[in-house]
Amino acid sequence: MAKAGENSFEDEIMESDIELEGEVVEPDNDPLQKMGDPSVEVSEEMRDKAQLYKKKGVDALSEGKLDEAVEHLTEAILLNPTSAILYAARAGVFVKMKKPNAAILDAEAALQINPDSAKGYKSRGMAKAMLGKWEDAAHDLHLAAKLDFDEEISSELKKVEPNVHKIEEHKKRYERLRKERDMKKADLERQRRHAEEVSAASAVLKPGDVITIHSSNQLEEIFTAASKLSKLVILYFTATWCGPCRFMGPVYKSLSEQHRNVIFLKLDIDQQSNIARRWNVSSVPTFSCVINGKEIDKVVGADKTGLERKIAEHGSRKQ
């Protein structure tokens, strides 16, 4: 039995082996066979001699004398290195000798001379199958069958194609698992980033306390943090000279302690006049209800009951 696809995926996906049918041989590492010199000018006499050696090689092959067949076909190739048929014939002998690398070398030489060499594709396909390169083997054998179909090609494809199908299904399965893994990783990364953002936002906000605003940048930072946590913000515009504000100050502090899910801010309109103008504050105390940096409601005046009602109304609102 042959195995394929070992350890090709990373991380937590451990790819299992595929149980494949068919014999796989060890690659042959013999010295390279003699190849012809393509620059040689081949005379008619050389062609004729090459044909004689080819015949001797075919005869030796028919008698099962494979080494002798290789010797004769090598002589033929050296005499006529422009013949794809000779290379393809020797490739076929190497296939029978179970020397796939030698067969592939000859098959590719044949195909370089004649890209439509059916025997070249056939021999290379059979050699690739011997090495367990099932998909490459199927590709070459199908090309050979289109060019010159024979029963040997059909028989070889019947051995090769089931393995190709198993490999394709195996790849699809692990590609699906890999995509699922990547989606989970991406989701975990999003959760991690969100947790970091929440942590950073929480560090800016002070639940249960009243935050005094000293600058526009500070105000924007708090609005951004509150938006990330889907929090209602109450922006209290006050002034030191305002009598109603002095009355509402302790009330506002008490509300901040009662409603820890709401962010309570305080801003002196004299110290932060630019911010007060941007928010169109015309009198104090003014309490703006802010969600996602936008005013959605407000209470003007020392209206304790009205402020409590707006906090109750908007504090539980889904953002």
Summary of the structure (lengths in Angstrom):
residues: 319
radius of gyration: 41.8
end to end distance: 61.0
largest distance: 122.9
contacts: 975
relative contact order: 0.08
helix: 59%
strand: 10%
